[in-house]
Amino acid sequence: MFENKTEKLIPRKAFIYRLGTSVGIAAGIVFGSLGIGIIGYHVLEGFSWIDSLLNASMILGGMGPVNQLQTAAGKVFAALYALYSGIVFLVTTGVVMAPVLHRFLHHFHLEDDDKKYKRRGQ
């Protein structure tokens, strides 16, 4: 997916496209995870669709549940969903930041190679 350290840095337009692809993948992960939460709260706690959306959004965003949970199954789901949401946060951050960090490191690697070759007289 990324260029090798021996290859030139990709043009800015290609980088922006790559970054947009990463943001799209991250959005898919977030919206898929939100869908899991909505269905889980609706089925296991009997919340309305809008309350399920609110609770899933708040947990996925790291804020915590809004409505009081009544069933044991709902409480177990909320606990597992909260743990899952933390992992989703880390994964989506990594997916979005990977192209940025790669470009940054690749840019400095190319500069180091240029300096090394100039010192050798090549």
KOLMI-942169 format. One line per 4 residues: their letters; for each residue x, y, z of N, C-alpha, C. Coordinates in steps of 0.1 Angstrom, whole numbers, always signed. Layout:
<rs>
a) X Y Z X Y Z X Y Z; ...
</rs>
This chain:
<rs>
mfen) +8 -12 +0 +0 +0 +0 +9 +13 +0; +20 +12 +7 +28 +24 +8 +41 +22 -1; +47 +33 -5 +59 +31 -13 +71 +27 -4; +80 +20 -11 +92 +15 -4 +101 +27 -1
ktek) +111 +25 +9 +120 +35 +12 +129 +39 +1; +131 +31 -9 +140 +34 -20 +133 +42 -31; +119 +43 -30 +111 +50 -40 +110 +64 -36; +106 +73 -46 +104 +87 -44 +91 +89 -36
lipr) +90 +100 -30 +78 +104 -23 +67 +106 -33; +55 +101 -30 +44 +102 -39 +40 +117 -40; +33 +121 -51 +29 +135 -52 +18 +138 -42; +16 +151 -39 +7 +155 -29 -7 +151 -32
kafi) -11 +151 -45 -25 +147 -49 -27 +132 -46; -17 +124 -49 -18 +110 -46 -19 +107 -30; -11 +115 -23 -11 +114 -8 -25 +118 -3; -31 +128 -8 -45 +133 -3 -55 +122 -7
yrlg) -54 +115 -18 -62 +104 -22 -60 +93 -12; -48 +90 -9 -45 +79 +1 -51 +82 +14; -49 +95 +19 -55 +99 +32 -70 +98 +32; -76 +102 +21 -91 +101 +19 -96 +87 +20
tsvg) -88 +78 +14 -91 +63 +15 -91 +59 +29; -81 +63 +36 -79 +59 +50 -90 +64 +59; -94 +77 +57 -105 +83 +64 -118 +75 +61; -120 +71 +48 -132 +64 +44 -133 +50 +51
iaag) -121 +43 +52 -121 +31 +59 -124 +33 +74; -118 +43 +80 -121 +46 +94 -135 +49 +96; -141 +57 +87 -156 +60 +89 -164 +47 +88; -160 +38 +79 -168 +26 +78 -167 +17 +91
ivfg) -155 +17 +97 -153 +10 +109 -162 +17 +120; -162 +30 +121 -170 +37 +131 -185 +35 +129; -190 +36 +117 -204 +35 +114 -209 +20 +116; -200 +11 +112 -203 -3 +115 -204 -6 +129
slgi) -195 -1 +137 -195 -2 +152 -207 +4 +158; -211 +16 +153 -223 +23 +158 -235 +14 +155; -236 +8 +143 -247 -1 +140 -248 -13 +150; -236 -19 +153 -236 -30 +163 -242 -25 +176
giig) -238 -13 +181 -243 -8 +193 -258 -5 +193; -262 +1 +182 -277 +4 +181 -285 -8 +182; -281 -18 +174 -289 -31 +174 -288 -38 +188; -276 -38 +194 -275 -44 +207 -284 -38 +217
yhvl) -284 -24 +218 -292 -18 +228 -307 -19 +225; -311 -19 +212 -325 -21 +209 -330 -35 +212; -322 -45 +209 -326 -59 +211 -325 -63 +226; -314 -60 +232 -311 -65 +246 -318 -56 +257
egfs) -319 -43 +254 -325 -35 +265 -339 -30 +261; -343 -32 +249 -356 -27 +244 -357 -12 +243; -346 -6 +241 -346 +9 +239 -352 +12 +226; -358 +24 +224 -363 +28 +211 -350 +30 +202
wids) -353 +31 +189 -341 +33 +180 -333 +45 +183; -340 +56 +186 -333 +69 +189 -325 +68 +202; -331 +61 +212 -323 +60 +225 -312 +50 +223; -314 +40 +215 -303 +31 +212 -291 +38 +205
llna) -295 +47 +195 -285 +55 +188 -277 +64 +198; -285 +70 +207 -279 +79 +217 -269 +72 +226; -273 +60 +231 -264 +53 +240 -252 +47 +233; -254 +42 +221 -243 +36 +213 -233 +47 +209
smil) -238 +59 +206 -229 +70 +202 -222 +75 +214; -228 +76 +226 -221 +81 +238 -210 +71 +242; -213 +58 +241 -203 +48 +245 -192 +48 +235; -195 +48 +222 -185 +48 +212 -176 +61 +213
ggmg) -182 +72 +217 -175 +84 +218 -167 +85 +231; -169 +75 +240 -161 +75 +253 -168 +83 +264; -181 +87 +262 -187 +94 +273 -195 +86 +283; -199 +74 +279 -207 +66 +288 -222 +65 +285
pvnq) -229 +56 +291 -243 +54 +287 -252 +65 +293; -263 +67 +286 -272 +78 +290 -284 +72 +298; -291 +62 +293 -302 +55 +299 -297 +45 +309; -305 +43 +319 -302 +32 +329 -305 +19 +323
lqta) -295 +10 +325 -297 -4 +320 -304 -12 +330; -314 -21 +325 -323 -28 +334 -320 -43 +333; -315 -49 +322 -314 -63 +321 -299 -67 +323; -297 -79 +327 -283 -84 +329 -276 -85 +315
agkv) -284 -90 +305 -278 -91 +291 -274 -77 +286; -282 -67 +289 -279 -53 +285 -267 -48 +291; -265 -51 +304 -253 -47 +311 -241 -53 +306; -242 -66 +304 -230 -74 +298 -227 -68 +284
faal) -237 -66 +276 -235 -60 +263 -228 -46 +264; -233 -38 +273 -227 -25 +275 -212 -25 +279; -209 -35 +288 -195 -36 +292 -186 -41 +280; -191 -51 +273 -183 -55 +261 -182 -45 +250
yaly) -193 -38 +248 -193 -27 +238 -184 -16 +242; -183 -13 +255 -174 -2 +259 -159 -6 +257; -156 -19 +260 -142 -24 +257 -139 -24 +242; -149 -29 +234 -148 -29 +220 -146 -14 +214
sgiv) -153 -5 +220 -152 +9 +215 -138 +15 +218; -132 +11 +228 -118 +16 +231 -109 +10 +220; -111 -2 +216 -102 -8 +206 -105 -1 +192; -118 +1 +190 -122 +8 +177 -115 +22 +176
flvt) -114 +29 +188 -108 +42 +188 -93 +41 +184; -86 +31 +190 -72 +29 +187 -70 +25 +172; -78 +16 +167 -77 +11 +153 -80 +23 +143; -90 +30 +145 -94 +41 +136 -83 +52 +136
tgvv) -78 +55 +148 -67 +64 +149 -55 +60 +141; -51 +47 +142 -40 +41 +135 -43 +41 +120; -55 +38 +115 -58 +38 +101 -57 +52 +95; -61 +62 +102 -61 +76 +97 -47 +81 +97
mapv) -39 +78 +108 -26 +84 +110 -15 +77 +102; -17 +64 +98 -7 +57 +91 -2 +64 +78; -10 +69 +69 -4 +76 +58 +4 +88 +61; -1 +96 +71 +6 +108 +76 +19 +105 +81
lhrf) +20 +95 +90 +33 +91 +97 +42 +85 +86; +37 +77 +77 +45 +71 +67 +52 +82 +58; +44 +92 +54 +49 +102 +46 +60 +110 +53; +57 +113 +66 +66 +121 +74 +79 +113 +75
lhhf) +79 +101 +79 +91 +93 +80 +98 +91 +67; +90 +88 +56 +96 +86 +43 +104 +99 +39; +98 +110 +41 +104 +123 +37 +117 +125 +44; +118 +122 +57 +131 +124 +64 +141 +113 +60
hled) +136 +101 +57 +145 +91 +52 +152 +95 +39; +144 +101 +30 +150 +105 +18 +160 +116 +20; +157 +125 +29 +167 +136 +32 +180 +130 +38; +179 +120 +46 +191 +114 +52 +199 +107 +41
ddkk) +192 +101 +31 +199 +94 +20 +206 +105 +12; +200 +116 +9 +206 +127 +2 +219 +132 +9; +218 +134 +22 +230 +139 +29 +241 +128 +29; +237 +116 +30 +247 +105 +31 +255 +104 +17
ykrr) +247 +105 +7 +254 +105 -7 +263 +117 -9; +259 +128 -4 +267 +141 -6 +280 +140 +2; +279 +134 +14 +291 +132 +22 +301 +123 +15; +296 +113 +8 +305 +103 +2 +311 +108 -11
gq) +305 +120 -16 +310 +126 -28 +304 +119 -40; +292 +114 -39 +285 +107 -50 +275 +116 -56
</rs>
